[in-house]
Amino acid sequence: MIKRNSNKNQQERKMRIKKGDTVVVISGQYKGVKGEVLKAFPKKNQVIVERVNFIKKHERPTQKNPQGGILEMEAPINVSKVKLYNEKIGDVTRAVYKKIGDKRIRVCQKTGDEI
């Protein structure tokens, strides 16, 4: 019997959004919100964007945090829900890789400017 892993193809695709990029959420509760990517998880195909997808985490009292309490923090969202934002044109775009010499450079698809 042959085992097939349907998620394998999704995990092998490269993410075109990196840490530090400015993105816009295109669907869901936070649609239209602009924020910076704080962390990227390429194997899970997810990113953490500032001020997007808040969750409440209950933390018990410890020596570091003797008060304990409920903390609000950002949770990861799927990378398909965000698009790269280009400051120069003021619109969303895609990142495309172009090979110049021996190097691969990320380029804005709409304008051709280096990101």
Legacy VTK file of the C-alpha trace (Angstrom):
# vtk DataFile Version 3.0
C-alpha trace
ASCII
DATASET POLYDATA
POINTS 115 float
0.000 0.000 0.000
1.386 3.393 -1.001
1.060 6.214 1.499
0.508 9.629 0.025
1.078 12.832 1.905
-1.125 15.548 0.443
0.398 18.257 2.671
3.932 17.581 1.420
3.481 19.644 -1.753
2.161 22.602 0.210
5.096 22.522 2.625
7.719 22.409 -0.123
6.463 25.616 -1.794
8.613 28.632 -0.997
7.108 31.539 0.868
7.641 34.864 -0.844
6.996 36.834 2.338
9.889 37.300 4.755
10.393 38.694 8.241
10.320 42.507 8.218
8.081 42.852 5.133
5.046 45.128 5.267
1.912 43.197 4.362
-1.848 43.759 4.083
-4.389 41.186 5.258
-6.700 40.359 2.340
-9.337 38.193 4.031
-10.868 37.399 7.389
-11.654 39.464 10.463
-8.613 41.721 10.042
-9.141 42.433 6.321
-7.388 45.636 5.188
-5.040 45.887 8.182
-1.426 46.778 7.373
1.392 45.439 9.523
4.945 44.188 9.621
5.802 40.482 9.607
7.296 39.696 13.015
8.052 36.026 12.395
7.720 33.573 9.501
7.156 29.812 9.692
7.932 28.435 6.188
7.305 24.775 7.093
3.833 25.594 8.431
3.206 28.205 5.704
2.272 30.801 8.338
3.373 34.267 9.468
2.862 36.432 12.557
1.822 39.983 11.640
1.833 42.823 14.172
-1.617 43.976 15.367
-3.335 41.020 13.632
-5.045 37.870 15.011
-4.873 38.534 18.746
-5.385 35.657 21.180
-5.651 35.675 24.960
-3.153 33.527 26.811
-3.728 32.705 30.474
-0.459 32.770 32.373
0.003 31.472 35.884
2.057 33.449 38.412
5.814 32.792 38.231
8.926 34.452 39.632
9.269 36.490 36.433
5.597 37.483 36.425
4.322 37.268 40.042
0.963 38.807 39.102
0.120 36.274 36.378
-2.999 37.125 34.424
-4.313 37.203 30.873
-1.929 38.306 28.121
-2.910 39.355 24.603
-0.536 38.279 21.863
-0.487 37.789 18.100
-1.062 34.307 16.700
0.126 33.002 13.319
-2.095 33.280 10.235
-1.812 31.513 6.912
0.434 33.220 4.371
-2.335 32.992 1.746
-4.310 35.591 3.738
-1.660 38.308 3.334
-0.166 40.170 0.378
3.035 42.157 0.163
2.572 45.948 0.359
4.710 48.264 -1.781
5.212 51.713 -0.221
6.229 53.364 -3.523
3.007 52.597 -5.396
0.804 52.413 -2.289
-0.752 49.103 -3.332
-0.388 45.366 -2.785
1.850 43.346 -5.066
3.679 40.039 -5.358
7.364 39.323 -4.906
9.080 37.721 -7.886
12.639 36.436 -8.001
14.887 37.562 -10.856
18.311 36.141 -11.483
20.981 38.788 -12.069
24.371 37.190 -12.533
24.768 34.588 -9.803
22.324 36.198 -7.364
18.569 35.896 -7.023
16.929 39.226 -6.157
13.393 39.805 -4.900
11.579 42.215 -7.207
8.130 43.837 -7.141
6.023 42.272 -9.881
4.121 45.453 -10.770
7.007 47.939 -10.934
10.145 45.821 -11.230
11.774 47.629 -8.287
13.984 45.703 -5.895
12.374 44.902 -2.570
LINES 1 116
115 0 1 2 3 4 5 6 7 8 9 10 11 12 13 14 15 16 17 18 19 20 21 22 23 24 25 26 27 28 29 30 31 32 33 34 35 36 37 38 39 40 41 42 43 44 45 46 47 48 49 50 51 52 53 54 55 56 57 58 59 60 61 62 63 64 65 66 67 68 69 70 71 72 73 74 75 76 77 78 79 80 81 82 83 84 85 86 87 88 89 90 91 92 93 94 95 96 97 98 99 100 101 102 103 104 105 106 107 108 109 110 111 112 113 114
